[in-house]
Amino acid sequence: MVKTLKNKNKTLKNKNKTLKNKNKTLKNKQHYDKPKIFNVNGVSIFYVKTNLDILRVDGYVRTGYYTENINNLGINHLLEHLMVNSYDKCNESCINYFNSLGHIINGHTREFFVKYVNNNILDNKSNKESLEYIVHSLLKPKKHIWKNILKREKNAVIQELKTLLNVSNLKFINEQNRILYINQGLQHIDNMYAQIRKLKDINIDMLYKYYNEYYSRNNICISIIGNINYESLVKLLKSVITKPTKSESYNMMKTFFSSDNYSSCIISPQLQNGCVYYIPNNNSSLIENDIKNKNKNKNKNKNKINKNVRIDFVFFNKLMYHKSIQVYVNVILLYIKRILFNELRTKSKYIYSIYTTPIYTSNNIQIRIKTFCEPANAKKVYNKIVILINDLIKNGFDIKLLQSVTNIIRMSYYRKQYKNNIELNTFYENEIIHHMGIDKNNDIMTPYDIRNCIDQFKIESKGEIYSYLCKLFNTQVMFYQYDYPIFD
Ligand SMILES: [Zn+2]
């Protein structure tokens, strides 16, 4: 009797211990509220309240490579470097200033936006400084210092571009971009040589003009993620974002893809509605002559190594965004990856890896499938991919495989629920740029919508996702790179 009681007590004690541990775990878990979107004096604010004591402030500007042309390639990147240092309180180097305060700052130039970052540990003084840095830099930068730091930052950008020259297959990527895009900025997005050449001619007046054209408050969205009370945040924002003094322009998006403009391709009867482009290994109309010659001389003395053929399939469609697209595209991509991996690697051993990537733009969705194989297998790999995709379009999904793929996607989204404030920003980035009208669809999914979508996902051979797949694969372009043509 006594003994049993003792044991019972012991169990109770253990139970309490477990409960205590449970509470501890709960407290350490990341929580975040649904985003709040509002406007303060003409500037869009995207705010996510979390329980982590880090404040992340990002300023997004609706410009980027797509607003560049052949005469000002690289201007966004250079301007971004100047802007990072344009806050009133820094003495020409904001990185020094903020590092000494314990903040991390940075800038990034992308296809359709440029963004400015400030991260710090939450405290009242730091919070104001972070917000002020982003708002003041973007709306009232210290432009007069630009001429003092122009040379320094131009060199920094050029050095940065030079390090990217070592990326493999750069010529191939440039040639792809030239064929796929009609927009000059996007055609040259990976063309470091052209950017370095043009950057040398960009002067201070061009930069002032470019700033005035694009850095207006209706082109800006500020994203704030952290443990700040909403009311005090609004109060703080109102003190930092003063009322506008002038009316500003609004830049609309244009069409980027040259999908009606395939002239130099081989029409492929196997691809339902597509073209095959051959891009020779040592050719690029976009690369400077002297560098081309240097490479030629180098190649002469090189021992012959059997190079691989790179095969890229690009599928795209002018299909507009709809509410379930992120989930659908993820399911379609993983499904395709699984069947290609099974057929081309496990069964026939033609290839060793398959890369699939989705690219979303304002009026287009692209899916890219990238593989490498030995020259002798190139035709077989090409035929196999075309057959498998045509087969998928003809017969629909295999229910069992679709079910397993959906389970994996569901699991990965659940895993993504808990994030720190820095990861959260990337998680919400699509939503922020959609909200800015960079993608004109406002029917964007939040992480909550995504979870709901997966939970209601229908496993059907020819259901909703299948009809979407057919539309998505409507236009097919295949690029391959090797020393001599393999297909005729
Ligand atoms: Zn840079």
Boltz pocket constraint, residues with backbone or C-beta under 6 A from the ligand:
constraints:
  - pocket:
      binder: B
      contacts: [[A, 77], [A, 81], [A, 107], [A, 156], [A, 157], [A, 160]]
      max_distance: 6.0
